[in-house]
């Protein structure tokens, strides 16, 4: 349970950071409770849709030496944005490039925070 809560917090921080970097087409108009709900949706999308999409695009991933994974990340963020808009959560992803760049920021921030937390646990 602690791990799930930690992932939720990391996703929330990463999504918020992505909206604050200034990527055109990636916006968030809400509070921390709302970004937590968006992070929960993001986690569900990654847990339920991503494995299927990765399996279906496995040849493309292999052909591009894993670079197609960035496209999958963008699709996951775009799907999260679409679901958030349907629920009027104030998280918007307008277009592929906003999703692509936003997914890069989310990945980098998540990676950095995960490294920091691992270092704290090892001490």
C-alpha positions in Angstrom: 0.0 0.0 0.0 2.9 2.4 0.8 4.4 1.8 -2.6 1.1 2.6 -4.4 0.7 5.8 -2.4 4.3 6.8 -3.1 3.8 6.2 -6.9 0.7 8.3 -6.7 2.6 11.2 -5.1 5.5 10.9 -7.6 3.0 10.9 -10.5 1.2 13.9 -9.1 4.5 15.9 -8.7 5.7 14.8 -12.2 2.4 15.8 -13.8 2.3 19.1 -12.0 5.9 19.8 -13.0 5.1 19.0 -16.7 2.3 21.6 -16.6 4.6 24.2 -15.1 7.5 23.9 -17.5 5.7 25.9 -20.2 4.9 23.3 -22.8 2.3 24.8 -25.2 -0.9 22.8 -25.1 -0.3 21.2 -21.6 -2.3 23.0 -18.9 -3.6 22.4 -15.4 -6.2 24.6 -13.7 -6.8 23.1 -10.3 -5.5 22.3 -6.8 -3.5 19.5 -5.3 -6.5 17.4 -4.7 -7.4 17.6 -8.4 -3.8 16.7 -9.5 -3.9 13.7 -7.2 -7.1 12.5 -9.0 -5.4 13.1 -12.3 -2.3 11.2 -11.1 -4.6 8.3 -10.0 -6.1 8.3 -13.5 -2.6 8.4 -15.0 -1.7 5.4 -12.9 -4.7 3.4 -13.9 -4.1 4.2 -17.6 -0.5 3.1 -17.3 -1.5 -0.1 -15.4 -4.4 -1.1 -17.7 -3.8 0.2 -21.2 0.0 0.5 -21.4 0.8 -3.3 -21.3 -1.7 -4.0 -24.1 -0.4 -1.2 -26.2 3.2 -2.3 -25.6 2.4 -5.8 -26.6 0.6 -4.7 -29.8 3.5 -2.4 -30.8 6.3 -4.7 -29.8 7.6 -5.0 -33.4 7.8 -1.2 -33.6 9.6 -1.0 -30.3 12.1 -3.5 -31.4 12.5 -1.9 -34.8 13.2 1.5 -33.3 15.5 0.1 -30.5 13.0 1.1 -27.8 12.4 4.7 -29.0 8.8 4.0 -29.8 8.2 3.8 -26.1 8.3 7.6 -26.1 5.3 7.5 -28.4 3.5 5.1 -26.1 4.2 7.4 -23.1 2.7 10.3 -25.1 -0.4 8.3 -25.9 -0.8 7.5 -22.2 -0.5 11.1 -21.3 -2.9 12.1 -24.0 -5.4 9.5 -22.9 -5.1 10.8 -19.3 -5.7 14.3 -20.5 -8.8 13.2 -22.5 -10.2 11.3 -19.4 -9.5 14.3 -17.2 -11.3 16.6 -19.6 -14.3 14.2 -19.6 -14.4 14.5 -15.8 -13.9 18.3 -15.9 -10.7 18.1 -13.8 -8.9 21.0 -15.5 -6.0 18.9 -16.9 -5.7 19.4 -20.7 -3.4 17.9 -23.3 -3.9 19.5 -26.7 -2.2 17.6 -29.4 0.5 15.0 -29.9 3.5 17.2 -29.4 2.2 18.6 -26.1 1.7 15.0 -25.0 5.1 13.9 -26.3 7.0 16.7 -24.5 4.9 16.4 -21.4 5.5 12.7 -21.3 9.3 13.4 -21.5 9.1 15.8 -18.5 6.9 13.3 -16.5 9.4 10.5 -17.2 12.4 12.6 -16.2 10.8 13.9 -13.0 9.5 10.5 -12.0 12.9 9.0 -12.6 14.7 11.6 -10.6 12.2 11.4 -7.7 12.4 7.6 -7.7 16.2 7.8 -7.5 16.0 10.2 -4.6 13.6 8.0 -2.7 15.7 4.9 -3.3 18.8 6.7 -2.0 16.8 7.6 1.1 15.7 4.0 1.7 19.3 2.7 1.3 20.7 5.0 4.0 
